Amino acid sequence: MGLLDGKVAVVTGAGNGIGRGVALGLAHAGARVVVNDFGVTVDGRDPSSAAAQAVVKEIEALGGEAIGNAESVATMAGGQSIVDAALARFGDLHIVVCCAGILRERMIFNMTEEEWDAVVAVHLKGHFTVMRPATRHMREKRRGRIVTFTSTAGLEGSPGQPNYSAAKEGVVGLTRSTALAMARYGVTVNCISPSAETRMTERLPDGRRAQAAAPPEAVAPVVTFLASDRAAHVTGQVIHVRGHQVSLWSHPAPLRAITSREGWTPEALAEVYDQALGQDRLRRLDALGIPWPPKAE
Ligand SMILES: NC(=O)c1ccc[n+]([C@@H]2O[C@H](COP(=O)([O-])OP(=O)(O)OC[C@H]3O[C@@H](n4cnc5c(N)ncnc54)[C@H](O)[C@@H]3O)[C@@H](O)[C@H]2O)c1
């Protein structure tokens, strides 16, 4: 008996990499799966239905049940069509996993509006377009599981990916908001931050690629657990997965506070700032070897 017998799942971006592994993992655990993939290049071009269809065939070859959907998650109509496909074909929807993604790297001072919009549309809006119709259904049924996808590029920052970092940190905010909103309906919402070797990480510099080295299939068991009845009590979490390691990340919370009886002047704050508040140093300053503070000229 599978952990997800009788469940219906949709997985976006399931034609490649982590999403493909998740779709196969959910199907292996007994779920019927809508395999969504727009079938584009890593930078989001040349759509095709081939990627989704190939994974449907893989699932069927393993004895599972799946249908393909080649719509883009970047539009409201696309998101609706993915949820509708599950309801029309399988009559229900229990699980949503949002793996669709693209990259358009550029430094903030050179980034075009088009590069910004395209990445935010697939990652951040691309969660909303599916989650809105899905949460309407789950609210009515008073149960459901949603798994979103962030990145350490969002959680820690990434200097050449302002669009991606912003969208991925936005996904964490969306996760927390939806976890709070859906708690009373028995719907859980958790966020995965993966590190896995896929076509997406082929674009990383060598050193960072070595760090990411882990198979994309390693993410699937964590998603399957979160999608199952065994994780009914787990919500609002950010969970990093790299290979065999699963780690729980903290939520932002105040570190230190100072209060002035009379109210602050900039000068008074400057006097005490370093000693009383200090900074929460960006981990990636040191990880990426970025000198800070700058040496005096
Ligand atoms: N691989 C990693 O180490 C890593 C690290 C951090 C975050 N992530 C995140 O994990 C998720 C999966 O990434 P991956 O590495 O498997 O990438 P991938 O490129 O292998 O897969 C992404 C899939 O999304 C599909 N897609 C793109 N735009 C789409 C759209 N508009 N609608 C529907 N599908 C679309 C692509 O066709 C592709 O099949 C992404 O959200 C990514 O940002 C991955």
The ligand as an SDF file (V2000), in Angstrom:
LIG
                    3D

 44 48  0  0  0  0  0  0  0  0999 V2000
   18.4370   22.4500   -9.2370 N   0  0  0  0  0  0  0  0  0  0  0  0
   18.7170   23.1350   -8.1520 C   0  0  0  0  0  0  0  0  0  0  0  0
   19.7790   22.9570   -7.5090 O   0  0  0  0  0  0  0  0  0  0  0  0
   17.7540   24.1620   -7.6490 C   0  0  0  0  0  0  0  0  0  0  0  0
   18.1980   25.0160   -6.6200 C   0  0  0  0  0  0  0  0  0  0  0  0
   17.3170   25.9280   -6.0820 C   0  0  0  0  0  0  0  0  0  0  0  0
   15.9920   25.9690   -6.5480 C   0  0  0  0  0  0  0  0  0  0  0  0
   15.5940   25.1390   -7.5520 N   0  0  0  0  0  0  0  0  0  0  0  0
   14.1990   25.2370   -7.9940 C   0  0  0  0  0  0  0  0  0  0  0  0
   13.6610   23.9430   -8.1700 O   0  0  0  0  0  0  0  0  0  0  0  0
   12.6820   23.9670   -9.2240 C   0  0  0  0  0  0  0  0  0  0  0  0
   13.0200   22.9220  -10.2770 C   0  0  0  0  0  0  0  0  0  0  0  0
   14.2620   23.2610  -10.8840 O   0  0  0  0  0  0  0  0  0  0  0  0
   15.1550   22.2400  -11.7500 P   0  0  0  0  0  0  0  0  0  0  0  0
   16.5510   22.4070  -11.3060 O   0  0  0  0  0  0  0  0  0  0  0  0
   14.5200   20.9000  -11.7280 O   0  0  0  0  0  0  0  0  0  0  0  0
   15.0290   22.9270  -13.2050 O   0  0  0  0  0  0  0  0  0  0  0  0
   14.7020   22.3030  -14.6530 P   0  0  0  0  0  0  0  0  0  0  0  0
   15.0660   23.3500  -15.6420 O   0  0  0  0  0  0  0  0  0  0  0  0
   15.3330   20.9610  -14.7900 O   0  0  0  0  0  0  0  0  0  0  0  0
   13.1150   22.1080  -14.6230 O   0  0  0  0  0  0  0  0  0  0  0  0
   12.2250   23.2030  -14.6380 C   0  0  0  0  0  0  0  0  0  0  0  0
   11.0440   22.8280  -15.5160 C   0  0  0  0  0  0  0  0  0  0  0  0
   10.1040   23.9060  -15.4890 O   0  0  0  0  0  0  0  0  0  0  0  0
    9.5230   24.0060  -16.7700 C   0  0  0  0  0  0  0  0  0  0  0  0
    8.9430   25.3370  -16.9690 N   0  0  0  0  0  0  0  0  0  0  0  0
    9.6030   26.4970  -17.2100 C   0  0  0  0  0  0  0  0  0  0  0  0
    8.7250   27.4980  -17.3760 N   0  0  0  0  0  0  0  0  0  0  0  0
    7.4890   26.9710  -17.2340 C   0  0  0  0  0  0  0  0  0  0  0  0
    6.1800   27.5210  -17.2800 C   0  0  0  0  0  0  0  0  0  0  0  0
    5.9780   28.8200  -17.5450 N   0  0  0  0  0  0  0  0  0  0  0  0
    5.1260   26.6970  -17.0520 N   0  0  0  0  0  0  0  0  0  0  0  0
    5.3220   25.3700  -16.7980 C   0  0  0  0  0  0  0  0  0  0  0  0
    6.5470   24.7910  -16.7730 N   0  0  0  0  0  0  0  0  0  0  0  0
    7.6190   25.5890  -16.9720 C   0  0  0  0  0  0  0  0  0  0  0  0
   10.6860   23.7380  -17.7220 C   0  0  0  0  0  0  0  0  0  0  0  0
   10.2280   23.3670  -19.0170 O   0  0  0  0  0  0  0  0  0  0  0  0
   11.4300   22.6200  -16.9930 C   0  0  0  0  0  0  0  0  0  0  0  0
   10.9970   21.3480  -17.4220 O   0  0  0  0  0  0  0  0  0  0  0  0
   12.6930   25.4080   -9.7420 C   0  0  0  0  0  0  0  0  0  0  0  0
   11.6940   26.1600   -9.0950 O   0  0  0  0  0  0  0  0  0  0  0  0
   14.0440   25.9270   -9.3380 C   0  0  0  0  0  0  0  0  0  0  0  0
   14.0640   27.3310   -9.2150 O   0  0  0  0  0  0  0  0  0  0  0  0
   16.4470   24.2500   -8.1240 C   0  0  0  0  0  0  0  0  0  0  0  0
  1  2  1  0
  2  3  2  0
  2  4  1  0
  4  5  1  0
  4 44  2  0
  5  6  2  0
  6  7  1  0
  7  8  2  0
  8  9  1  0
  8 44  1  0
  9 10  1  0
  9 42  1  0
 10 11  1  0
 11 12  1  0
 11 40  1  0
 12 13  1  0
 13 14  1  0
 14 15  2  0
 14 16  1  0
 14 17  1  0
 17 18  1  0
 18 19  2  0
 18 20  1  0
 18 21  1  0
 21 22  1  0
 22 23  1  0
 23 24  1  0
 23 38  1  0
 24 25  1  0
 25 26  1  0
 25 36  1  0
 26 27  1  0
 26 35  1  0
 27 28  2  0
 28 29  1  0
 29 30  1  0
 29 35  2  0
 30 31  1  0
 30 32  2  0
 32 33  1  0
 33 34  2  0
 34 35  1  0
 36 37  1  0
 36 38  1  0
 38 39  1  0
 40 41  1  0
 40 42  1  0
 42 43  1  0
M  CHG  2   8   1  16  -1
M  END
$$$$
